[in-house]
């Protein structure tokens, strides 16, 4: 199993599982729970969710999936910007904990920047830590300027991750944000690693993968895993697909492989606006 070391010196799985849109369809609930559990059994034991996902339905699904294996899971959830105030974030976290059926989150993230001052959000996060309701905190969807501002706010240097859209199609963070995070030792949690499945049907990537006895999904994940402190969180409702994803942990791309992917998916040539899904 591969691991990523967080700034707190804790090692977490180098690949986790996302849950965006999971829990929305009651007819696929059993299959989705089985997929999450299959991932946990194969070391993909970091699970990311959010109060926004399905208005709490995703958190309830995750809670059911991990009910008898909570100690084996590194659990992440996110607070909406509208709930990120000193009192509101505490109430939002308590609601997430109830839906998840647990007493403490391993990591709690600000989902994106809103109108609440960073110092108020950090104060809430620190209170949640003192109360034993979260262990660590971080950010999501913050660009280079906002990330620096959050980090410079008193207490903000304790962030463990910035969760960002990052995949072969969406490489803008490589120009400035990713190097800055790496320089600070802050992990990048890469969501939508298949770019909403568009990479899975990309002819060039499919040909690249087939020539190397891997799938397009495994190639996309192996490319992310080859970056320093980058932790992809693919989402799948299928246990078979989760098992396929886990196979990427056994793949190491060569320098020539990465050059071939650069030819297919060009790196940024200058600063770009942060992309968000």
VOGU-3710 file (C-alpha; in Angstrom, 3 decimals, decimal comma):
1> xxxxxxxxxx> 0,000/0,000/0,000  1,204/3,493/-0,787  0,801/6,372/1,651  0,880/10,160/1,685  2,268/11,925/4,740  0,213/14,861/5,942  1,812/17,926/7,587  0,780/16,481/10,973  3,132/13,551/10,143  0,228/11,107/9,881
11> xxxxxxxxxx> 0,308/8,695/6,946  -2,930/8,243/5,015  -3,700/5,981/2,030  -2,336/7,398/-1,226  -5,709/6,805/-2,858  -9,141/7,147/-1,320  -12,772/7,039/-2,396  -15,053/9,910/-3,306  -18,810/9,849/-2,766  -20,213/12,740/-4,840
21> xxxxxxxxxx> -23,677/11,631/-6,111  -23,599/8,410/-4,070  -26,704/7,903/-1,937  -29,030/9,728/-4,318  -30,718/6,631/-5,796  -32,299/4,194/-3,303  -32,281/1,409/-5,908  -28,467/1,374/-6,075  -27,814/1,831/-2,350  -26,743/-1,764/-1,695
31> xxxxxxxxxx> -24,369/-1,726/-4,667  -22,846/1,594/-3,579  -22,271/0,357/-0,035  -20,660/-2,805/-1,395  -18,367/-0,681/-3,577  -17,204/1,437/-0,623  -16,600/-1,653/1,465  -14,671/-3,344/-1,357  -12,414/-0,307/-1,487  -11,811/-0,313/2,259
41> xxxxxxxxxx> -10,851/-3,984/2,069  -8,252/-3,123/-0,596  -6,691/-0,256/1,301  -8,724/2,622/-0,137  -9,759/3,446/3,388  -9,818/7,226/3,095  -13,423/8,173/2,339  -14,401/11,692/1,363  -17,921/13,073/1,608  -19,656/16,406/2,317
51> xxxxxxxxxx> -22,798/17,805/3,847  -23,655/19,194/0,395  -23,672/15,796/-1,336  -27,307/14,857/-1,696  -28,144/17,228/1,176  -26,669/14,700/3,611  -27,672/11,504/1,781  -24,058/10,718/0,912  -23,004/11,038/4,560  -25,803/8,680/5,621
61> xxxxxxxxxx> -24,691/6,148/3,003  -21,087/6,376/4,173  -22,196/5,972/7,773  -23,970/2,750/6,872  -21,016/1,464/4,850  -18,486/2,011/7,662  -20,713/1,175/10,622  -18,754/-1,938/11,599  -15,332/-0,760/10,382  -15,020/2,865/11,504
71> xxxxxxxxxx> -11,620/2,253/13,099  -10,242/1,232/9,692  -11,370/4,399/7,888  -9,866/7,876/7,587  -13,083/9,877/7,342  -13,304/13,252/5,591  -16,269/15,604/5,262  -16,756/19,196/4,202  -18,707/22,205/5,450  -20,574/24,506/3,089
81> xxxxxxxxxx> -19,295/28,113/2,947  -22,697/29,294/4,140  -22,216/27,178/7,283  -18,591/28,129/7,897  -19,105/30,725/10,666  -17,971/30,291/14,272  -21,272/28,856/15,512  -22,668/27,563/12,218  -19,672/25,337/11,451  -19,931/23,659/14,825
91> xxxxxxxxxx> -23,630/22,939/14,280  -22,950/21,727/10,728  -20,203/19,396/11,912  -22,418/17,951/14,627  -25,111/17,276/12,010  -22,563/15,554/9,764  -21,352/13,422/12,657  -24,906/12,346/13,390  -25,533/11,378/9,769  -22,222/9,516/9,630
101> xxxxxxxxxx> -22,862/7,720/12,898  -19,508/8,644/14,382  -18,174/10,871/17,161  -15,225/12,372/15,326  -14,065/13,239/11,808  -10,461/12,626/10,873  -10,445/15,637/8,545  -12,926/18,495/8,085  -12,664/20,821/5,089  -14,043/24,193/4,063
111> xxxxxxxxxx> -15,773/23,170/0,814  -14,993/26,428/-1,006  -14,547/30,090/-0,159  -17,669/32,066/0,661  -18,422/35,266/2,510  -17,307/34,112/5,967  -13,940/35,417/7,131  -11,242/32,771/7,294  -10,493/33,620/10,929  -14,061/32,721/11,879
121> xxxxxxxxxx> -13,903/29,375/10,090  -10,533/28,589/11,663  -11,874/29,503/15,096  -14,724/27,036/14,600  -12,347/24,335/13,395  -10,100/24,857/16,418  -13,087/24,651/18,762  -14,180/21,416/17,093  -10,679/20,054/17,648  -10,750/20,993/21,319
131> xxxxxxxxxx> -14,148/19,325/21,651  -12,830/16,113/20,069  -15,188/16,312/17,085  -12,515/16,668/14,409  -8,864/15,658/14,408  -7,566/17,826/11,567  -8,858/20,456/9,154  -8,171/21,689/5,649  -9,564/23,490/2,625  -11,059/22,718/-0,765
141> xxxxxxxxxx> -11,363/24,602/-4,051  -9,211/27,539/-2,925  -6,957/29,083/-5,577  -3,375/30,139/-4,976  -4,241/33,562/-3,553  -7,010/32,292/-1,270  -4,863/29,367/-0,149  -2,041/31,696/0,824  -4,485/33,968/2,626  -6,002/31,067/4,584
151> xxxxxxxxxx> -2,551/29,727/5,443  -1,401/33,157/6,647  -4,461/33,661/8,867  -3,642/32,818/12,511  -4,140/29,068/12,916  -4,471/28,537/9,164  -1,041/26,973/8,782  -2,522/23,837/10,361  -4,280/22,870/7,113  -3,491/19,335/6,014
161> xxxxxxxxxx> -4,870/19,331/2,459  -6,364/21,406/-0,302  -8,927/19,314/-2,184  -8,835/20,351/-5,839  -10,028/19,388/-9,289  -6,962/17,744/-10,804  -6,651/15,252/-13,623  -4,982/14,845/-17,009  -7,507/17,197/-18,612  -7,380/19,795/-15,815
171> xxxxxxxxxx> -3,731/20,579/-15,062  -3,849/24,309/-14,325  -2,801/23,935/-10,678  0,610/22,685/-11,823  1,670/26,234/-12,704  1,583/27,736/-9,221  -0,774/26,177/-6,673  0,495/22,592/-6,703  4,187/23,574/-6,329  3,275/25,959/-3,490
181> xxxxxxxxxx> 1,354/23,232/-1,645  4,200/20,771/-2,152  6,669/23,343/-0,824  4,574/23,670/2,337  4,181/19,898/2,710  0,396/20,201/2,242  -1,281/17,316/0,433  -3,408/17,784/-2,680  -6,548/15,662/-2,663  -7,462/15,256/-6,337
191> xxxxxxxxxx> -11,174/14,973/-6,994  -12,767/13,961/-10,309  -9,595/12,143/-11,437  -11,408/10,883/-14,564  -12,802/14,341/-15,393  -16,402/13,167/-15,013  -15,559/9,974/-16,967  -14,458/11,860/-20,103  -10,930/10,465/-19,752  -12,225/6,897/-19,770
201> xxxxxxxxxx> -13,385/7,296/-23,376  -10,400/9,350/-24,549  -8,990/7,444/-27,527  -5,410/8,521/-26,949  -5,464/7,522/-23,283  -7,169/4,218/-24,091  -4,458/3,405/-26,648  -1,713/4,451/-24,213  -3,187/2,213/-21,515  -3,820/-0,812/-23,758
211> xxxxxxxxxx> -0,209/-0,744/-24,964  0,920/-1,023/-21,342  -1,557/-3,654/-20,164  -3,635/-1,313/-18,016  -6,990/0,382/-18,301  -7,560/4,058/-19,023  -8,778/4,522/-15,440  -5,628/2,930/-14,051  -3,431/5,101/-16,277  -5,205/8,288/-15,139
221> xxxxxxxxxx> -4,841/7,299/-11,487  -1,226/6,111/-11,814  -0,342/9,496/-13,336  -1,765/11,274/-10,279  -0,168/8,829/-7,849  3,210/9,580/-9,398  3,074/13,185/-8,167  4,455/14,203/-4,792  1,755/14,348/-2,075  -1,154/14,012/-4,519
231> xxxxxxxxxx> -3,992/11,793/-3,317  -6,726/10,911/-5,858  -10,241/10,145/-4,631  -12,062/8,357/-7,473  -15,768/7,736/-7,002  -17,475/4,560/-8,113  -20,762/2,809/-7,406  -19,391/-0,524/-8,651  -17,234/-2,895/-6,612  -15,624/-4,177/-9,821
241> xxxxxxxxxx> -14,629/-0,656/-10,821  -13,251/0,032/-7,336  -11,107/-3,094/-7,606  -9,912/-1,894/-11,016  -9,046/1,500/-9,532  -7,080/-0,120/-6,715  -4,926/-1,828/-9,325  -3,391/1,556/-10,145  -1,475/1,360/-6,876  0,634/-1,411/-8,413
251> xxxxxxxxxx> 1,593/0,675/-11,467  4,629/2,941/-11,766  4,797/5,054/-14,899  8,212/5,553/-16,452  9,634/8,895/-17,480  8,830/7,999/-21,091  5,271/7,117/-20,087  4,791/10,488/-18,442  6,267/12,256/-21,470  3,798/10,409/-23,689
261> xxxxxxxxxx> 0,942/11,591/-21,472  2,272/15,155/-21,596  2,063/14,919/-25,383  -1,577/13,846/-25,101  -2,532/16,279/-22,321  -0,428/19,413/-22,371  0,690/20,936/-19,054  -0,174/24,606/-18,447  1,896/27,259/-20,203  0,992/29,977/-17,723
271> xxxxxxx> -1,319/30,746/-14,786  -4,933/29,662/-15,249  -8,113/30,374/-13,257  -8,858/27,607/-10,793  -11,236/25,062/-12,281  -14,046/23,829/-10,011  -16,785/21,254/-10,532
//
